[in-house]
Amino acid sequence: MPMADKAFVDFRHAQQLRLDTLVRLRWLAVIGQSTAVAGVHFGLGFPLPFGLCFLVIAVSAWLNIALRIRYPVSHRLGDGAASVLLGYDILQLAALLYLTGGLDNPFSLLFLAPVLISATALPPWRTLALGLLAMACATGLAFLHQPLPWQPGEVFQLPFLYTAGIWAAIFLGLSFTGIYAWRVAEEARQLADALSATELVLAREQHLSQLDGLAAAAAHELGTPLATIALVAKELSRQASPESAMGEDIALLREQVERCRGILGKLTSLGTEDASPLESLTLHHLIEEVAGPQRPFGVPISVSLSGEPPEPVCRRNPGMLYGLGNLVDNALDFARSRVDIRAHWDAETVAITVADDGAGFAPEVLLRLGEPYVTTRGVGRRAGGEASGLGLGLFIAKTLLERSGATLAFRNAAAPAQGAVVTVSWPRAAFERTSVAA
């Protein structure tokens, strides 16, 4: 499995519900249930099936102890195991409520707790199944239960209409809090996934940027043995006749040694701060480096620059190149006939605008562009009739560009023109600061 894919799978595994979390919450429930039962029986003096109630509570305590013995604290539950444990919590609460008044018991609202936990950590269909189980238990308790503990000799009986109202409150509570919690947790998961993907891209780009230093170190280490070979070849050339076969071989050896020295000299220069003029890019060269690989795809790309000399200069930045390249690639994907890249600078700002003549951004996603998993415009020209991705590309591009100090603005071209327009702006000081430090 590729390193990036393995890292992403490990990240998804880390999002699974921890067994320790459920065990701690169940201990809290055990303590609360024990306190409530003991308080009603001994504190208020209300009669209730005390032994059966504590037997139901003890089952939860025994289950917690067994889970602690069987699994380590760091164990993470699969969706199936987590669903079974939360389903047990619903059934245990239903059994306790059956013994203490059913839905007439005000603690019946605790049916919401397991479903709420599921909504934050499990897939929607599992949360739906747990919600249906909770409602089935609530429905049964509305008709079948032991009397609510009350004053000795008195029977407390709520009107059935009021009990039906409690049932409706539980149903609405499960529906609203479940959907709300799932939506909030899903947005958090999507953002975490997108940030993880961004970190993988940054790590890969950082790895590539470090290769020059590794090459320089390797060249430095190879310099000494190469110098020894050159010295030995020089001594051999003095002893062998130039016209002999050995003399020709030694001459070839010396020639290749010099060639290796030249290559190692170039590699060594990669590790220095002033290694190469390619380390610094003018704004025009930056745009050409981004647009160049996209020109063979058949859509004309025009580049225009405006501003007073001197032209801004930045350092080659993998994140900046990746982000701008993604914007240009996205424009090409949806352009009908052309893509325009316009750059402008003055004493305060540097701006690059990427525009195409396609259908533009859909109004419903225009205000959400740059968020993870928001697909920009659906089906692209090069997408072969399929959706153009999960919406992570633009999020990663935006994140990388913002790390360089840029701000991004998305809009559609003003009528009668068509197409999408993306403007990336830097304070000039931030743009040119990258020529000193990456």
C-alpha positions in Angstrom: 0.0 0.0 0.0 1.4 3.5 -0.9 2.6 5.5 2.1 0.0 8.3 1.5 -2.9 5.8 1.4 -1.6 3.9 4.5 -1.4 7.2 6.4 -4.9 8.1 5.4 -6.2 4.7 6.5 -4.4 5.0 9.8 -6.0 8.5 10.2 -9.5 7.0 9.5 -8.8 4.3 12.1 -7.9 7.0 14.6 -11.3 8.5 14.2 -13.1 5.3 15.4 -14.8 5.4 18.8 -12.5 4.4 21.7 -13.7 1.6 23.9 -12.4 3.6 26.9 -14.9 6.4 26.1 -17.9 4.1 26.2 -16.6 2.4 29.4 -16.2 5.7 31.2 -19.6 6.9 30.1 -21.2 3.6 31.2 -19.5 4.0 34.6 -21.0 7.4 34.9 -24.4 5.9 34.0 -24.0 3.2 36.6 -23.1 5.7 39.3 -26.1 7.9 38.3 -28.6 5.1 38.1 -27.4 3.6 41.5 -27.7 7.0 43.1 -31.2 7.6 41.7 -32.5 4.2 42.7 -30.9 4.4 46.2 -32.1 7.9 46.7 -35.7 7.1 45.8 -35.8 3.9 47.9 -33.9 5.0 51.0 -34.0 8.8 50.8 -37.7 9.3 49.7 -38.9 6.0 51.1 -40.8 5.2 47.9 -41.3 1.4 47.3 -39.7 -0.1 44.2 -38.2 -3.4 43.1 -34.9 -2.5 44.6 -33.2 -5.8 44.0 -34.2 -6.1 40.4 -33.1 -2.6 39.7 -29.7 -3.1 41.1 -29.4 -6.4 39.2 -30.0 -4.6 36.0 -27.4 -1.9 37.0 -24.9 -4.7 38.1 -25.0 -6.2 34.6 -23.6 -3.0 33.2 -20.9 -2.9 35.8 -20.0 -6.5 35.1 -19.9 -5.8 31.4 -17.5 -2.8 32.0 -15.2 -4.9 34.1 -15.1 -7.7 31.5 -14.3 -5.2 28.7 -11.5 -3.7 30.8 -10.0 -7.1 31.4 -10.4 -8.2 27.8 -9.2 -5.1 25.9 -6.5 -2.5 26.4 -7.4 1.1 27.2 -6.4 2.3 23.7 -8.6 -0.2 21.8 -10.8 1.3 19.2 -14.2 -0.2 18.3 -15.4 -1.1 14.8 -18.8 0.3 13.8 -20.4 -3.1 14.5 -19.1 -3.5 18.0 -19.8 0.1 18.9 -23.4 -0.3 17.7 -23.9 -3.5 19.7 -22.6 -1.8 22.9 -24.8 1.3 22.4 -27.8 -0.9 21.6 -27.2 -2.7 24.9 -27.2 0.6 26.7 -30.6 1.4 25.2 -32.0 -2.0 26.3 -30.5 -1.7 29.8 -32.1 1.7 30.2 -35.4 0.3 28.9 -35.3 -2.5 31.5 -34.6 -0.1 34.3 -37.4 2.2 33.2 -39.8 -0.8 32.9 -39.2 -1.4 36.7 -39.6 2.3 37.6 -42.6 3.7 35.8 -41.9 3.5 32.1 -42.3 6.8 30.2 -43.9 8.3 33.4 -40.3 8.3 34.8 -38.7 11.7 33.9 -35.4 9.8 33.3 -36.9 8.4 30.1 -35.3 11.3 28.2 -31.9 9.5 28.7 -32.9 7.4 25.6 -31.3 10.3 23.7 -27.8 9.7 25.1 -26.8 6.5 23.2 -28.3 7.8 19.9 -26.4 11.1 20.4 -23.1 9.2 20.9 -23.8 7.2 17.7 -24.6 10.3 15.7 -21.2 11.7 16.5 -19.1 8.6 15.8 -21.0 6.1 13.6 -22.5 6.0 10.1 -26.0 7.4 9.6 -27.7 4.1 9.0 -26.4 2.7 12.3 -27.6 5.8 14.1 -31.0 5.3 12.5 -31.1 1.7 13.6 -30.3 2.7 17.2 -32.9 5.5 17.0 -35.6 3.0 15.9 -34.6 0.6 18.7 -34.9 3.5 21.2 -38.4 4.4 19.8 -39.5 0.8 19.9 -38.5 0.6 23.6 -40.2 3.9 24.3 -43.4 2.7 22.5 -43.4 -0.5 24.6 -42.8 1.3 27.8 -45.8 3.6 27.1 -48.1 0.7 27.4 -46.2 -1.9 29.6 -44.4 -1.0 32.8 -44.4 -1.2 36.5 -46.0 1.7 38.5 -43.9 4.8 39.1 -42.4 4.7 42.6 -44.6 7.0 44.8 -45.8 7.6 48.3 -46.7 4.3 50.1 -50.4 3.5 49.6 -50.8 5.9 46.7 -50.6 5.2 42.9 -49.4 8.0 40.6 -50.9 7.7 37.2 -50.4 10.3 34.4 -53.1 10.8 31.8 -52.3 8.8 28.6 -52.3 12.0 26.6 -49.5 13.3 28.7 -47.6 10.0 28.3 -48.1 10.3 24.5 -46.6 13.8 24.7 -43.5 12.4 26.5 -43.3 9.8 23.7 -43.5 12.6 21.1 -40.9 14.6 22.9 -38.5 11.6 22.9 -39.1 11.1 19.2 -38.5 14.7 18.3 -35.5 14.8 20.6 -34.0 11.8 19.0 -34.7 13.1 15.5 -33.4 16.7 16.1 -30.4 16.0 18.3 -29.4 13.0 16.2 -29.5 14.9 12.9 -27.9 18.0 14.4 -25.1 16.0 16.1 -24.4 13.9 13.0 -24.2 17.0 10.8 -21.8 18.8 13.2 -19.7 15.7 13.6 -19.7 15.0 9.8 -18.4 18.5 9.1 -15.7 18.0 11.6 -14.7 14.7 10.1 -14.7 16.1 6.6 -12.5 19.0 7.7 -10.1 16.6 9.6 -9.9 14.3 6.5 -9.2 17.3 4.2 -6.5 18.6 6.6 -5.0 15.2 6.7 -4.9 15.1 2.9 -3.3 18.6 2.9 -0.7 17.5 5.3 0.1 14.5 3.1 0.6 16.8 0.1 2.8 19.1 2.1 4.9 16.2 3.4 5.3 15.0 -0.2 6.3 18.4 -1.4 8.7 18.9 1.5 10.2 15.5 0.8 10.9 16.6 -2.8 12.3 19.9 -1.7 14.8 18.0 0.6 16.1 15.9 -2.2 18.5 18.7 -3.3 20.1 18.6 0.2 20.5 14.9 0.0 22.0 15.1 -3.4 24.5 17.6 -2.2 25.4 15.5 0.8 25.9 12.4 -1.5 28.1 14.5 -3.9 30.2 15.6 -1.0 30.7 12.0 0.2 31.6 10.8 -3.3 34.1 13.6 -3.9 37.0 11.9 -1.9 36.9 8.5 -3.6 36.5 10.2 -7.0 39.6 12.2 -6.3 41.5 9.1 -5.4 40.4 7.5 -8.7 41.5 10.5 -10.6 45.0 10.4 -8.9 45.5 6.8 -9.6 44.4 7.2 -13.3 46.9 10.1 -13.7 49.7 7.9 -12.3 48.7 5.0 -14.6 48.7 7.3 -17.6 52.4 8.2 -17.0 53.4 4.5 -17.0 51.4 3.4 -20.1 52.1 4.4 -23.6 49.4 6.7 -25.1 49.3 4.6 -28.3 48.7 1.3 -26.5 45.3 -0.1 -25.8 45.8 0.4 -22.0 46.7 4.0 -22.6 43.5 4.6 -24.5 41.5 3.0 -21.7 43.2 5.1 -19.1 42.5 8.3 -21.2 38.9 7.3 -21.3 38.9 6.7 -17.6 40.3 10.1 -16.9 37.8 11.7 -19.2 34.9 10.0 -17.4 36.3 11.0 -14.0 36.3 14.7 -15.1 32.7 14.2 -16.3 31.7 12.8 -12.9 33.4 15.7 -11.2 31.3 18.1 -13.2 28.1 16.3 -12.3 29.0 16.2 -8.6 29.8 19.9 -8.8 26.3 20.6 -10.0 24.8 18.4 -7.3 26.8 20.0 -4.6 25.5 23.5 -5.6 21.9 22.3 -5.0 22.4 22.3 -1.3 23.5 26.0 -1.0 21.3 29.0 -0.5 22.7 30.6 -3.7 22.6 27.3 -5.5 21.0 28.2 -8.7 19.2 31.1 -10.4 16.3 28.7 -10.7 15.8 29.0 -7.0 14.3 32.5 -7.6 11.5 33.2 -10.0 10.1 36.4 -11.4 6.4 36.6 -11.5 6.4 35.9 -15.2 8.5 32.8 -14.8 6.3 31.6 -12.0 3.2 31.8 -14.2 5.0 30.2 -17.1 6.2 27.3 -14.9 2.6 26.8 -13.8 1.0 27.2 -17.2 3.7 25.4 -19.3 2.7 21.8 -18.4 -1.0 22.6 -19.2 -0.5 23.9 -22.7 -0.5 20.5 -24.5 -4.1 19.9 -23.5 -5.5 21.9 -26.5 -7.0 24.9 -24.8 -5.1 28.2 -25.5 -3.7 29.8 -22.4 -2.9 33.5 -22.6 -0.7 35.3 -20.1 -0.6 39.0 -19.6 1.3 41.1 -17.0 1.1 44.7 -16.0 2.9 46.8 -13.4 5.7 49.2 -12.9 9.3 47.8 -12.9 10.9 46.1 -11.1 9.0 42.9 -11.5 8.3 41.0 -8.2 10.6 38.0 -7.5 9.9 35.1 -5.2 11.6 31.9 -4.3 10.5 28.6 -5.8 7.9 27.4 -3.4 6.4 23.9 -4.0 3.2 24.8 -2.2 2.6 27.9 -4.2 3.4 26.1 -7.5 1.0 23.3 -6.5 -1.8 25.7 -5.5 -1.6 27.8 -8.7 -1.3 24.7 -10.8 -4.5 23.3 -9.4 -6.3 26.6 -10.2 -5.1 26.5 -13.8 -5.9 22.8 -14.1 -9.4 23.4 -12.8 -9.9 26.3 -15.3 -8.7 24.2 -18.2 -11.1 21.4 -17.1 -14.2 23.7 -17.6 -13.0 26.2 -20.2 -14.8 26.1 -23.6 -12.2 27.8 -25.7 -9.6 29.7 -23.6 -8.0 30.4 -20.3 -6.6 33.8 -19.3 -4.0 34.3 -16.7 -3.5 38.0 -15.8 -0.9 39.2 -13.3 -0.7 42.7 -11.9 1.6 44.3 -9.3 2.2 47.6 -7.6 4.2 48.8 -4.6 1.7 47.2 -2.2 0.2 44.0 -3.8 0.8 41.2 -6.2 -2.2 39.6 -7.8 -2.7 36.7 -10.2 -6.1 36.1 -11.8 -7.1 32.9 -13.5 -10.3 33.1 -15.7 -12.0 30.7 -18.1 -14.9 31.0 -20.4 -16.9 28.0 -19.1 -20.2 27.8 -17.3 -18.8 29.4 -14.1 -19.4 28.5 -10.5 -22.8 27.2 -9.5 -24.6 29.8 -7.4 -25.3 27.3 -4.6 -21.5 26.6 -4.0 -20.0 30.0 -4.8 -20.1 31.1 -1.2 -18.7 27.8 0.1 -15.7 27.4 -2.3 -12.5 26.5 -0.6 -14.3 24.3 2.0 -13.4 20.6 1.9 -15.6 18.3 -0.1 -17.3 21.1 -2.0 -17.1 20.1 -5.7 -16.8 23.3 -7.7 -18.8 22.9 -10.9 -19.8 19.2 -11.3 -18.9 17.7 -14.6 -15.8 19.0 -16.4 -14.8 19.0 -20.0 -12.0 16.5 -19.3 -14.0 14.5 -16.8 -15.5 12.1 -19.3 -19.1 12.8 -18.2 -18.3 12.0 -14.5 -18.1 14.2 -11.5 -14.8 16.1 -11.3 -13.7 14.9 -7.9 -14.5 15.1 -4.2 -13.7 18.8 -3.8 -10.4 18.4 -2.0 -8.2 19.8 -4.8 -9.5 23.4 -4.4 -9.3 23.1 -0.6 -5.7 22.0 -0.7 -4.8 24.6 -3.2 -6.4 27.3 -1.1 -4.7 26.1 2.1 -1.2 26.0 0.4 -1.6 29.4 -1.1 -2.8 30.9 2.2 0.3 29.5 3.9 2.3 31.7 1.5 0.4 34.8 2.7 -2.2 34.9 -0.1 -5.9 35.5 -0.1 -8.3 34.0 -2.6 -11.4 35.5 -4.1 -13.9 33.5 -6.2 -16.5 35.0 -8.5 -18.2 34.6 -11.9 -17.4 36.8 -14.8 -19.7 39.9 -15.2 -22.4 39.6 -17.9 -22.4 39.3 -20.8 -19.1 37.4 -20.3 -19.2 33.9 -18.9 -16.8 31.8 -16.8 -15.2 31.5 -13.4 -12.7 34.0 -12.1 -10.2 33.2 -9.3 -8.0 36.0 -7.9 -5.0 35.2 -5.7 -3.5 38.3 -4.0 -0.4 38.7 -1.8 1.0 41.7 0.0 4.1 42.4 -2.1 6.3 42.2 1.0 4.9 38.6 1.7 5.3 37.6 -1.9 8.9 38.7 -2.2 9.8 37.5 1.3 9.6 34.0 -0.1 12.7 34.8 -2.1 14.6 34.9 1.2 12.9 32.1 3.1 10.6 29.4 1.9 
